[in-house]
Amino acid sequence: MQKIEQAINGIQDAIKNISNNLIDCSPDMRIRMTALSQHFEVAISALKKQLPQKVKKWKGLNETACPECGFAFGYYDYDDEKFEYCYNCGQKLDWESEVEHDA
């Protein structure tokens, strides 16, 4: 997990460097560097999905849900299937420390 966070921080630093140096670039290079920054943002988003997030546990509804997209997985008292990733958005899940929320 630490390597993923380091990679995210490194990419964010690269985006900042690109942004800080765009003024000195030719118009063509600005277009290329802006596109590169956008690719970096996609990479950050994908890397963040690899960091486990605590599963939401809705007390009143007796359901579990993805912390990222809110997709409901099922009734936690009856369903013992605990999968590693949300099959709706791909977020890595942490079932060991579910977060309880009021319905």
N, CA and C atoms as a LAMMPS dump frame, in Angstrom:
ITEM: TIMESTEP
0
ITEM: NUMBER OF ATOMS
309
ITEM: BOX BOUNDS ff ff ff
-5.0000000000000000e+02 5.0000000000000000e+02
-5.0000000000000000e+02 5.0000000000000000e+02
-5.0000000000000000e+02 5.0000000000000000e+02
ITEM: ATOMS id mol type element x y z
1 1 1 N 0.836 -1.195 0
2 1 2 C 0 0 0
3 1 3 C 0.876 1.253 0
4 2 1 N 1.994 1.205 0.691
5 2 2 C 2.875 2.367 0.762
6 2 3 C 3.453 2.704 -0.614
7 3 1 N 3.767 1.675 -1.405
8 3 2 C 4.309 1.919 -2.74
9 3 3 C 3.279 2.597 -3.63
10 4 1 N 2.027 2.212 -3.484
11 4 2 C 0.964 2.843 -4.268
12 4 3 C 0.846 4.314 -3.886
13 5 1 N 0.859 4.599 -2.587
14 5 2 C 0.772 5.992 -2.131
15 5 3 C 1.979 6.804 -2.599
16 6 1 N 3.158 6.192 -2.607
17 6 2 C 4.349 6.882 -3.104
18 6 3 C 4.224 7.165 -4.597
19 7 1 N 3.697 6.214 -5.336
20 7 2 C 3.503 6.411 -6.77
21 7 3 C 2.512 7.543 -7.033
22 8 1 N 1.425 7.574 -6.277
23 8 2 C 0.434 8.649 -6.412
24 8 3 C 1.087 9.995 -6.142
25 9 1 N 1.851 10.08 -5.056
26 9 2 C 2.531 11.337 -4.714
27 9 3 C 3.517 11.752 -5.796
28 10 1 N 4.249 10.79 -6.352
29 10 2 C 5.199 11.095 -7.421
30 10 3 C 4.512 11.618 -8.669
31 11 1 N 3.394 11.005 -9.021
32 11 2 C 2.645 11.456 -10.197
33 11 3 C 2.054 12.838 -9.954
34 12 1 N 1.544 13.08 -8.741
35 12 2 C 1.005 14.4 -8.415
36 12 3 C 2.098 15.468 -8.498
37 13 1 N 3.312 15.132 -8.065
38 13 2 C 4.437 16.071 -8.183
39 13 3 C 4.747 16.353 -9.65
40 14 1 N 4.678 15.315 -10.483
41 14 2 C 4.93 15.503 -11.915
42 14 3 C 3.885 16.419 -12.541
43 15 1 N 2.638 16.264 -12.121
44 15 2 C 1.569 17.134 -12.634
45 15 3 C 1.831 18.58 -12.229
46 16 1 N 2.238 18.787 -10.983
47 16 2 C 2.556 20.143 -10.521
48 16 3 C 3.707 20.736 -11.318
49 17 1 N 4.749 19.931 -11.571
50 17 2 C 5.884 20.422 -12.35
51 17 3 C 5.467 20.8 -13.764
52 18 1 N 4.635 19.984 -14.363
53 18 2 C 4.136 20.295 -15.701
54 18 3 C 3.367 21.607 -15.672
55 19 1 N 2.474 21.735 -14.703
56 19 2 C 1.651 22.939 -14.592
57 19 3 C 2.512 24.188 -14.387
58 20 1 N 3.523 24.071 -13.549
59 20 2 C 4.397 25.216 -13.257
60 20 3 C 5.256 25.617 -14.448
61 21 1 N 5.495 24.706 -15.371
62 21 2 C 6.385 24.995 -16.495
63 21 3 C 5.665 25.206 -17.817
64 22 1 N 4.343 25.146 -17.824
65 22 2 C 3.596 25.309 -19.081
66 22 3 C 3.806 26.684 -19.7
67 23 1 N 3.954 27.687 -18.874
68 23 2 C 4.087 29.059 -19.384
69 23 3 C 5.334 29.215 -20.262
70 24 1 N 6.346 28.4 -19.984
71 24 2 C 7.602 28.495 -20.715
72 24 3 C 7.63 27.641 -21.981
73 25 1 N 6.569 26.927 -22.233
74 25 2 C 6.532 25.996 -23.366
75 25 3 C 5.909 26.642 -24.602
76 26 1 N 6.247 26.071 -25.738
77 26 2 C 5.614 26.492 -26.989
78 26 3 C 4.156 26.028 -26.961
79 27 1 N 3.298 26.624 -27.792
80 27 2 C 1.891 26.199 -27.817
81 27 3 C 1.724 24.704 -28.086
82 28 1 N 2.523 24.168 -29
83 28 2 C 2.435 22.738 -29.307
84 28 3 C 2.833 21.896 -28.087
85 29 1 N 3.888 22.301 -27.406
86 29 2 C 4.341 21.566 -26.225
87 29 3 C 3.328 21.689 -25.091
88 30 1 N 2.66 22.836 -24.968
89 30 2 C 1.615 23.001 -23.95
90 30 3 C 0.485 21.994 -24.151
91 31 1 N 0.107 21.813 -25.401
92 31 2 C -0.952 20.843 -25.717
93 31 3 C -0.51 19.44 -25.31
94 32 1 N 0.716 19.081 -25.658
95 32 2 C 1.238 17.75 -25.315
96 32 3 C 1.34 17.557 -23.805
97 33 1 N 1.835 18.563 -23.113
98 33 2 C 2.021 18.453 -21.665
99 33 3 C 0.674 18.429 -20.935
100 34 1 N -0.298 19.163 -21.437
101 34 2 C -1.639 19.134 -20.854
102 34 3 C -2.257 17.746 -21.024
103 35 1 N -2.077 17.161 -22.195
104 35 2 C -2.584 15.801 -22.433
105 35 3 C -1.878 14.809 -21.507
106 36 1 N -0.589 14.98 -21.312
107 36 2 C 0.158 14.103 -20.411
108 36 3 C -0.366 14.218 -18.98
109 37 1 N -0.656 15.428 -18.546
110 37 2 C -1.223 15.636 -17.21
111 37 3 C -2.566 14.92 -17.066
112 38 1 N -3.369 14.968 -18.108
113 38 2 C -4.659 14.28 -18.073
114 38 3 C -4.475 12.768 -17.981
115 39 1 N -3.469 12.234 -18.665
116 39 2 C -3.168 10.803 -18.562
117 39 3 C -2.715 10.456 -17.148
118 40 1 N -1.923 11.343 -16.56
119 40 2 C -1.472 11.138 -15.181
120 40 3 C -2.653 11.114 -14.213
121 41 1 N -3.646 11.974 -14.443
122 41 2 C -4.835 12.002 -13.575
123 41 3 C -5.588 10.665 -13.64
124 42 1 N -5.663 10.09 -14.833
125 42 2 C -6.309 8.78 -14.989
126 42 3 C -5.521 7.716 -14.223
127 43 1 N -4.196 7.787 -14.313
128 43 2 C -3.352 6.826 -13.596
129 43 3 C -3.546 6.953 -12.085
130 44 1 N -3.635 8.179 -11.581
131 44 2 C -3.873 8.392 -10.15
132 44 3 C -5.206 7.784 -9.738
133 45 1 N -6.224 8.006 -10.537
134 45 2 C -7.546 7.453 -10.24
135 45 3 C -7.496 5.93 -10.164
136 46 1 N -6.792 5.306 -11.097
137 46 2 C -6.676 3.839 -11.103
138 46 3 C -5.879 3.355 -9.897
139 47 1 N -4.819 4.051 -9.551
140 47 2 C -4.018 3.658 -8.393
141 47 3 C -4.808 3.784 -7.094
142 48 1 N -5.61 4.822 -6.979
143 48 2 C -6.407 5.012 -5.764
144 48 3 C -7.401 3.876 -5.562
145 49 1 N -7.857 3.266 -6.653
146 49 2 C -8.784 2.134 -6.547
147 49 3 C -8.093 0.911 -5.936
148 50 1 N -6.763 0.901 -5.949
149 50 2 C -6.013 -0.214 -5.383
150 50 3 C -5.798 -0.078 -3.873
151 51 1 N -6.122 1.083 -3.324
152 51 2 C -6.013 1.293 -1.876
153 51 3 C -7.309 0.823 -1.229
154 52 1 N -7.251 -0.184 -0.354
155 52 2 C -8.474 -0.725 0.239
156 52 3 C -9.275 0.327 1.008
157 53 1 N -10.579 0.342 0.764
158 53 2 C -11.495 1.243 1.466
159 53 3 C -12.442 0.405 2.317
160 54 1 N -12.778 0.914 3.47
161 54 2 C -13.675 0.202 4.38
162 54 3 C -15.074 0.104 3.79
163 55 1 N -15.619 -1.098 3.819
164 55 2 C -16.963 -1.35 3.307
165 55 3 C -17.976 -0.63 4.202
166 56 1 N -18.981 -0.017 3.574
167 56 2 C -20.059 0.628 4.341
168 56 3 C -21.041 -0.439 4.809
169 57 1 N -21.48 -0.293 6.022
170 57 2 C -22.457 -1.214 6.594
171 57 3 C -23.637 -0.36 7.061
172 58 1 N -24.77 -0.484 6.379
173 58 2 C -25.956 0.305 6.696
174 58 3 C -26.774 -0.42 7.76
175 59 1 N -26.782 0.136 8.966
176 59 2 C -27.458 -0.51 10.101
177 59 3 C -28.94 -0.73 9.854
178 60 1 N -29.65 0.313 9.494
179 60 2 C -31.097 0.208 9.338
180 60 3 C -31.524 -0.689 8.199
181 61 1 N -30.709 -0.754 7.167
182 61 2 C -31.056 -1.559 5.996
183 61 3 C -30.452 -2.952 6.047
184 62 1 N -29.509 -3.164 6.973
185 62 2 C -28.849 -4.457 7.106
186 62 3 C -28.101 -4.824 5.817
187 63 1 N -27.508 -3.833 5.136
188 63 2 C -26.8 -4.06 3.883
189 63 3 C -25.372 -3.546 3.96
190 64 1 N -24.535 -4.076 3.079
191 64 2 C -23.192 -3.554 2.884
192 64 3 C -23.139 -2.886 1.516
193 65 1 N -22.231 -1.907 1.391
194 65 2 C -22.121 -1.176 0.131
195 65 3 C -20.682 -0.736 -0.102
196 66 1 N -20.362 -0.478 -1.351
197 66 2 C -19.047 0.018 -1.735
198 66 3 C -18.867 1.444 -1.199
199 67 1 N -17.729 1.73 -0.606
200 67 2 C -17.49 3.069 -0.08
201 67 3 C -17.258 4.105 -1.177
202 68 1 N -16.921 3.649 -2.37
203 68 2 C -16.617 4.563 -3.468
204 68 3 C -17.851 4.903 -4.302
205 69 1 N -18.563 3.883 -4.763
206 69 2 C -19.689 4.139 -5.67
207 69 3 C -21.051 3.943 -5.006
208 70 1 N -21.076 3.356 -3.795
209 70 2 C -22.331 3.155 -3.08
210 70 3 C -23.125 1.935 -3.511
211 71 1 N -22.573 1.137 -4.405
212 71 2 C -23.271 -0.053 -4.895
213 71 3 C -23.525 -1.017 -3.741
214 72 1 N -24.774 -1.454 -3.571
215 72 2 C -25.141 -2.356 -2.478
216 72 3 C -24.762 -3.788 -2.834
217 73 1 N -24.099 -4.47 -1.885
218 73 2 C -23.648 -5.849 -2.111
219 73 3 C -24.646 -6.878 -1.626
220 74 1 N -25.371 -6.572 -0.585
221 74 2 C -26.325 -7.546 -0.057
222 74 3 C -26.469 -7.414 1.444
223 75 1 N -27.224 -8.31 2.016
224 75 2 C -27.505 -8.284 3.439
225 75 3 C -26.365 -8.914 4.217
226 76 1 N -25.758 -8.166 5.11
227 76 2 C -24.568 -8.671 5.782
228 76 3 C -24.856 -9.755 6.803
229 77 1 N -26.069 -9.878 7.301
230 77 2 C -26.378 -10.963 8.236
231 77 3 C -26.591 -12.296 7.524
232 78 1 N -26.905 -12.257 6.236
233 78 2 C -27.224 -13.478 5.504
234 78 3 C -26.177 -13.84 4.457
235 79 1 N -25.493 -12.854 3.931
236 79 2 C -24.567 -13.071 2.823
237 79 3 C -23.134 -13.035 3.349
238 80 1 N -22.443 -14.161 3.295
239 80 2 C -21.081 -14.197 3.814
240 80 3 C -20.03 -14.056 2.707
241 81 1 N -20.449 -13.771 1.48
242 81 2 C -19.502 -13.582 0.381
243 81 3 C -18.831 -12.218 0.515
244 82 1 N -17.528 -12.247 0.682
245 82 2 C -16.759 -11.008 0.79
246 82 3 C -15.698 -11.034 -0.303
247 83 1 N -15.91 -10.241 -1.328
248 83 2 C -15.014 -10.223 -2.464
249 83 3 C -13.998 -9.088 -2.309
250 84 1 N -12.888 -9.212 -3.016
251 84 2 C -11.769 -8.289 -2.847
252 84 3 C -12.012 -6.921 -3.486
253 85 1 N -12.765 -6.896 -4.575
254 85 2 C -13.02 -5.654 -5.308
255 85 3 C -14.514 -5.48 -5.556
256 86 1 N -14.958 -4.229 -5.594
257 86 2 C -16.338 -3.941 -5.968
258 86 3 C -16.519 -4.32 -7.434
259 87 1 N -17.531 -5.115 -7.725
260 87 2 C -17.735 -5.532 -9.107
261 87 3 C -18.457 -4.47 -9.925
262 88 1 N -18.799 -3.355 -9.302
263 88 2 C -19.402 -2.25 -10.046
264 88 3 C -18.35 -1.231 -10.502
265 89 1 N -17.457 -0.814 -9.567
266 89 2 C -16.493 0.241 -9.908
267 89 3 C -15.03 -0.198 -9.824
268 90 1 N -14.758 -1.366 -9.226
269 90 2 C -13.394 -1.863 -9.147
270 90 3 C -12.609 -1.439 -7.914
271 91 1 N -13.242 -0.756 -6.97
272 91 2 C -12.567 -0.32 -5.747
273 91 3 C -12.155 -1.532 -4.908
274 92 1 N -10.901 -1.558 -4.446
275 92 2 C -10.461 -2.615 -3.537
276 92 3 C -11.138 -2.409 -2.193
277 93 1 N -11.608 -3.5 -1.59
278 93 2 C -12.431 -3.414 -0.383
279 93 3 C -11.718 -3.956 0.844
280 94 1 N -12.009 -3.354 1.975
281 94 2 C -11.506 -3.787 3.271
282 94 3 C -12.706 -4.215 4.105
283 95 1 N -12.898 -5.512 4.258
284 95 2 C -14.035 -6.054 4.999
285 95 3 C -13.742 -6.19 6.478
286 96 1 N -12.489 -6.09 6.87
287 96 2 C -12.113 -6.299 8.265
288 96 3 C -12.626 -5.191 9.169
289 97 1 N -12.783 -4.024 8.648
290 97 2 C -13.209 -2.907 9.485
291 97 3 C -14.305 -2.11 8.788
292 98 1 N -15.456 -2.743 8.661
293 98 2 C -16.601 -2.104 8.011
294 98 3 C -17.005 -0.865 8.779
295 99 1 N -17.427 0.161 8.099
296 99 2 C -17.872 1.406 8.711
297 99 3 C -19.392 1.388 8.792
298 100 1 N -19.945 1.523 10
299 100 2 C -21.404 1.506 10.144
300 100 3 C -21.969 2.9 9.906
301 101 1 N -23.054 2.938 9.171
302 101 2 C -23.768 4.185 8.859
303 101 3 C -25.241 3.986 9.181
304 102 1 N -25.889 5.052 9.614
305 102 2 C -27.339 4.984 9.816
306 102 3 C -28.026 5.036 8.454
307 103 1 N -29.117 4.347 8.332
308 103 2 C -29.849 4.307 7.067
309 103 3 C -30.603 5.601 6.826
